[in-house]
Amino acid sequence: MNKIPLLVIAGPTASGKSALAFKCAKKLCGELISGDSMQIYKGMDIGTAKPTKAEQAEVKHHLVDVIEISEGYSSGDFKDAAKSAAREIFSRGKLPILVGGSGLYVELVVNDFSLPEISSSDKLRDELYGIAREKGNEYLHSMLGEIDPESAEAIHFNNVKRVVRAIEVYRGTGVTMSEWNRRSKMNENEFEPYCVYLDWDREKLYSRINERVDEFVKNGLLDEARTLYENGLESTPTASKAIGYKELLPYLKGACELDECIDALKQSTRNLAKRQVTYFTRMRFDKKLDPDKRSSDELFEELLADEGFSEFIRNFNNESKA
């Protein structure tokens, strides 16, 4: 079976990946698949840097404005939806372009990772986070080391979320996370990806993040957050975790000054970018671009000059006409 060409534009938050992906879609007869777990929610526009209505009218976007904030959305849901969208896009002779900042989301599609199906257990999760708080992150990490040494070696003890997840997987399935990863690598993927990464200097990226948060606030983020919380955001299973909204809740409740909340939002976003960069560092990319002081047009021209990218586009043109 011939594989489906898939262009992947990846990078941390505020890296400019959406602008480059939009340019690629216009120039290469493509459509965009959002790899942002929160852009799928209706009403979460400013805080997720969602494409404007004009941009969505000019280039078709998938997995944007699909569900209500009251609905849950998992990485498995994303994988199924993204793969389905890519197949449908290609079936019409268009180039599927996945754009996202989540390394996990990118890998789910590019490497066709198999996700263990386990029922969420708030009791177990609360117990594990409680252990980390009371006995320290390293103690919780040592618990993982006893059941899954490979995962413990790959996950830093301060990445409590991933440590908890790995323990949950073993407790829920009886199979270690490292074994699930091995099984995933045995899957025959239906896509032929070309992966691009926007590689920023850390301090310059942080400066962009701070400026973008200020722009979000100027453009009405606070009113958007207030509306979402009035509609029950705080009690939602997934949307409540979105960076850009939960940091403003103390102000909306009258418990904190707005400047403090905005500073917290900037810090949360910088922390997110750091985690994203760390994840992407261990991934393989076909092309890395330095976006500093360069427009999406200039980045696109550099891509076109790359021999591997040119071959990828030739393959797409051949496959789409087959």
C-alpha positions in Angstrom: 0.0 0.0 0.0 1.3 3.4 -0.9 1.7 5.7 2.1 0.0 9.0 2.5 2.3 12.0 2.4 2.0 14.1 5.6 3.8 17.4 6.2 4.4 18.1 9.9 5.2 21.6 11.2 6.2 21.4 14.8 7.6 23.7 17.4 6.9 25.1 20.9 4.2 27.6 21.7 4.7 31.0 20.1 7.3 29.7 17.7 5.5 30.8 14.5 4.6 27.3 13.3 1.0 28.2 12.5 2.1 31.0 10.2 4.5 28.7 8.3 1.9 25.9 8.1 -0.6 28.4 6.7 1.9 29.5 4.1 2.7 25.9 3.2 -1.1 25.1 2.8 -1.6 28.1 0.5 1.4 27.3 -1.7 1.2 23.5 -1.8 -2.6 22.9 -2.1 -2.8 21.7 1.5 -5.2 21.7 4.4 -4.3 22.1 8.1 -4.9 19.7 10.9 -4.6 21.4 14.3 -2.4 19.5 16.8 -3.5 21.8 19.6 -5.6 20.0 22.2 -7.5 23.1 23.2 -8.3 24.6 19.8 -10.8 21.9 19.3 -13.1 23.6 21.9 -15.6 26.2 20.8 -15.2 29.6 22.5 -11.5 29.1 23.4 -10.2 31.5 20.7 -7.8 34.1 22.0 -6.0 32.0 24.7 -5.3 29.2 22.2 -4.2 31.4 19.4 -6.9 29.9 17.3 -6.8 30.7 13.5 -9.2 33.6 12.7 -12.4 33.1 10.8 -10.8 34.8 7.8 -7.8 32.3 7.9 -10.2 29.4 8.3 -12.1 30.6 5.2 -8.9 31.0 3.2 -7.4 27.6 4.2 -9.5 24.7 5.5 -8.6 23.8 9.1 -9.5 20.5 10.7 -10.0 19.8 14.5 -10.8 23.4 15.2 -14.1 24.5 16.9 -15.5 21.0 17.0 -16.7 20.3 20.5 -18.2 22.1 23.5 -16.0 22.8 26.6 -18.1 20.4 28.6 -16.8 17.4 26.6 -13.7 15.4 27.4 -10.9 15.0 24.9 -8.0 12.6 25.1 -4.8 12.0 23.2 -6.4 8.9 21.8 -9.4 10.9 20.5 -6.9 13.2 18.8 -5.0 10.4 17.2 -8.1 8.9 15.7 -9.5 12.3 14.5 -6.1 13.5 13.1 -5.5 10.3 11.1 -9.1 10.3 9.8 -8.7 14.0 8.7 -5.4 13.2 7.0 -6.9 10.4 5.0 -9.9 12.5 4.0 -7.8 15.4 2.9 -5.5 13.2 0.8 -8.5 11.5 -0.8 -9.4 14.9 -2.3 -5.9 15.4 -3.8 -4.9 17.8 -1.0 -1.7 17.7 1.1 -2.4 17.0 4.8 -0.4 19.3 7.1 -0.3 18.6 10.8 0.7 21.7 12.9 1.2 21.4 16.6 3.3 22.0 19.7 2.6 18.7 21.5 5.4 16.2 20.9 3.1 13.4 22.0 0.4 14.4 19.6 2.9 14.6 16.7 4.4 11.2 17.6 0.9 9.6 17.9 0.3 10.3 14.2 3.9 10.1 12.8 4.9 6.9 14.6 1.4 5.5 15.1 1.9 4.9 18.8 -0.5 2.5 20.5 -2.0 4.0 23.6 -3.0 1.7 26.5 -6.7 1.9 27.2 -7.2 2.3 30.9 -10.0 3.8 32.9 -9.1 7.0 34.6 -8.9 6.7 38.4 -9.0 9.9 40.3 -8.4 8.0 43.5 -5.1 6.5 42.2 -4.0 9.8 40.6 -4.7 11.7 43.8 -2.8 9.1 45.8 0.3 9.3 43.5 0.3 13.1 43.5 -0.1 13.0 47.3 3.0 10.8 47.6 5.0 13.3 45.5 3.9 16.2 47.7 4.5 14.4 51.0 7.6 12.3 50.2 9.1 14.1 47.2 9.3 13.7 43.5 12.3 11.4 43.7 10.4 9.0 46.0 7.6 8.7 43.5 10.1 8.3 40.8 11.7 5.4 42.7 8.3 3.7 42.7 8.3 3.8 39.0 11.8 2.5 38.9 10.8 -0.6 40.8 8.1 -1.6 38.2 9.5 0.0 35.0 13.2 0.8 35.1 13.3 1.8 31.4 10.6 4.4 31.8 12.2 5.7 35.0 15.5 6.2 33.1 13.7 8.1 30.3 11.5 10.3 32.5 13.0 13.0 34.8 11.8 12.7 38.4 10.5 16.3 38.3 8.2 15.4 35.4 5.6 14.2 37.9 2.8 14.1 35.3 4.6 11.6 33.1 5.8 9.6 36.2 2.2 9.3 37.4 1.0 8.4 33.9 3.6 5.5 33.7 2.6 4.1 37.1 -1.1 4.4 36.1 -0.5 2.5 32.9 1.2 -0.4 34.8 -1.5 -0.5 37.5 -4.3 -0.4 34.9 -3.0 -2.8 32.3 -0.3 -4.9 34.0 2.0 -3.9 31.2 4.8 -1.3 31.6 4.8 1.9 29.6 8.2 0.9 28.0 6.6 -2.3 26.7 3.7 -0.3 25.3 6.3 1.9 23.5 8.0 -1.2 22.1 4.7 -2.6 20.8 4.0 0.8 19.2 7.2 0.7 17.1 6.0 -2.6 15.6 3.0 -0.8 14.0 3.1 -0.3 10.2 2.3 3.4 9.8 0.1 4.5 6.8 1.8 7.9 6.5 5.0 9.1 5.0 5.9 12.2 7.0 8.2 15.1 6.3 8.8 16.7 9.7 9.9 20.4 10.1 10.9 21.9 13.5 11.1 25.6 14.3 14.2 25.8 16.5 14.3 28.9 18.7 16.9 30.3 21.0 15.3 29.8 24.5 15.5 33.4 25.7 14.3 34.8 22.5 11.3 32.4 22.6 10.5 33.4 26.1 10.5 37.1 25.1 8.0 36.3 22.3 5.8 34.4 24.8 5.7 37.4 27.1 4.8 39.7 24.3 2.2 37.4 23.0 0.5 37.1 26.4 0.3 40.9 26.5 -1.2 40.9 23.1 -3.8 38.3 24.1 -4.8 40.4 27.1 -5.1 43.5 24.9 -7.3 41.6 22.5 -9.8 40.6 25.1 -8.5 37.4 26.8 -9.9 38.4 30.2 -13.5 38.8 28.8 -13.2 35.5 27.0 -12.0 33.7 30.2 -14.9 35.3 32.2 -17.4 34.0 29.6 -16.0 30.5 29.7 -16.0 30.4 33.5 -19.6 31.6 33.6 -20.3 28.7 31.3 -18.8 26.2 33.6 -15.2 25.9 32.5 -13.9 25.2 36.0 -15.8 21.9 36.3 -15.0 20.6 32.8 -12.9 17.4 32.4 -10.3 18.6 29.9 -10.8 22.2 28.9 -10.3 23.4 32.5 -6.6 22.5 32.1 -6.0 25.0 29.3 -3.1 27.4 29.9 -4.4 30.9 29.4 -7.6 30.6 31.4 -6.9 28.8 34.7 -4.3 31.4 35.5 -6.9 34.2 35.3 -9.4 32.5 37.6 -8.0 33.9 40.9 -8.6 37.4 39.5 -12.1 36.6 38.3 -12.8 35.3 41.9 -11.4 38.5 43.4 -8.5 36.6 45.1 -5.6 38.1 43.2 -4.6 41.2 41.3 -4.7 41.1 37.5 -1.0 41.8 37.1 -0.1 38.8 39.3 -2.3 36.6 37.2 -0.8 37.8 34.0 2.7 37.2 35.3 1.6 33.6 36.3 0.2 33.1 32.8 3.5 34.1 31.3 5.4 31.8 33.6 3.0 28.9 32.9 3.4 29.4 29.1 7.2 29.6 29.4 7.2 26.4 31.4 5.0 24.8 28.7 7.5 25.8 26.1 10.3 24.4 28.0 8.6 21.0 28.3 7.7 21.1 24.6 11.3 21.8 23.6 12.6 19.0 25.9 10.2 16.5 24.3 11.0 17.6 20.7 14.8 17.4 21.4 14.6 13.6 21.4 12.6 13.4 18.2 13.9 13.1 14.7 13.2 15.9 12.2 13.9 16.1 8.5 14.5 19.8 8.6 15.1 22.3 11.4 14.6 26.0 10.7 15.9 29.1 12.7 12.9 31.5 12.6 14.6 34.4 14.3 13.9 37.7 12.4 12.6 35.7 9.4 9.2 35.8 7.8 7.1 32.8 6.9 7.9 33.5 3.3 11.6 33.3 4.0 11.2 30.1 5.9 9.1 28.6 3.1 11.7 29.5 0.5 14.4 27.7 2.6 12.1 24.6 2.8 11.7 24.7 -1.0 15.5 24.7 -1.4 15.8 21.6 0.7 16.4 18.5 -1.5 14.5 16.2 0.9 11.5 18.5 0.9 11.5 18.8 -2.8 11.4 15.0 -3.1 8.6 14.8 -0.6 6.5 17.3 -2.7 7.3 15.3 -5.9 6.1 12.2 -4.1 2.9 13.9 -3.0 2.2 15.2 -6.5 2.7 11.7 -7.9 0.6 10.0 -5.3 -2.2 12.5 -5.5 -2.5 12.0 -9.2 -2.4 8.2 -9.0 
